[in-house]
Structures are given as C-alpha cells and as structure tokens.
Amino acid sequence: MRKKLALFLDLQKPIFSMSLKLHQLATEGEFLPVAAVETEAFENPYFGFWQCFNGPSVEELSARQFGWHKDDPSSHVKPHFSFRPLDSL
C-alpha cells in the first residue's frame, strides 16, 4: 500500500513543462490555422458545446474570429501579464 501511495505522490509532480508563447495575429489569413487547430482539438475528444461556435466551416469560423478581433479594440493591446517557465517556480 505504501509503495502505491508513494508512486501516486510522485505522479503529482509535474512530469514536463510546456511554455506558452503568445503571437499576435494581424491578418485574416493568420486566423485560419488557429481556427483549424481549435476545431480539431474540440472534436477529438468531442466537446459538444463547441458546436455552438464552430459554424459550417473552418473558413467561416476564421472569418468570424477575425471580425471579432477587428471590432474589439481591446484585442489589439499588449497583455498585462507574463508567464514564467514551470521550472523557475
């Protein structure tokens, strides 16, 4: 039992770290790959709520997201936060 508990506790430690890198999207063409990845990520494993936002095609979703970006002045400002790598904690 103790061995299993020790193994469980060891698994609570991060096994790997993944850094987050933010990139600014400026053109409509840059939104298409992001929309394609979003669609694939929410379809496998299936996430039904995503279907409310997905729309008829990836191209339409990309165009809609670019429209939201253009119409929202707050999406054009630099973020007021930063991320530290997990291993620096």
N, C-alpha and C positions, 0 to 999 in steps of 0.2 A: 504494500500500500504506500509506504513512504517513497519507494522508488518512483511509482506512478505520480505521486504528488510533486516530487522534485522535478520530474520531467515536465509536468504541467506548468510549474512555476517558471522553468527555463523558457518555455514557449511564450511566456508573457513578455519577454524581452523582444525588442524589435529585431527581426531577422535581417532586414535590409532597409536601407533608406532610399527614398526617391525624392530628388529635389524638384521643386516646382519652378518652372521658368515661364515668366509671362512675356508674351509677344503682343505687340499692338497690331491689330488688323486695320488696314486703311482702305482697301479696295474691295469691291464686291466679289471679285474672284478669289480673294483670300478667305472668304467665309465658306465657300463650297467644301473644301476639305474638312473644315471643322464640323459642318453640318453632317457630312458623310460619316465621320467618326462618332458623332453623337448618336446618329440613327443606328449604327451598328452596335454601339455599346448598350443602348437601351432595348435592342431587340434580342440580344443574347447575353445574359439571361433576360427573358421577356419582362418588360415593365409596362403594364397596361396604361398607366397614367400618361406616359409619353405620347401615346396615340392622340391625345387631345392637342398636342403641339406639333406633331410631326407633319401633317398635311399630306397632299397627294404625291409629292416627290421631294427628293433631296434638293433639287434646284429651287423649288418653290420655298422650301424651308430656309435655304441660304439667302434668298432674296428678301424674305420676311425679316430674318435676323439682321441683315444689312440695313433694312429700312428702320428697324428699331434703333440700331446704332446711330444712323444719321440723324434721326429725330430726337435723340436723347442727348442733350449737351453734357450730362454727367458721364457719359461713356467715353468722352474724349479727354478726360483729365487723367493725370498720373495717379496711381493708387497711393493712399496714405498709409500703407502698411508694408512690411517687409517680412521675408521668411528667412529663418536660419536653418542651415542643414541639421538634420536629426543628430548627427554625431557631435555637434557643437554644444548640445544641451548638457 
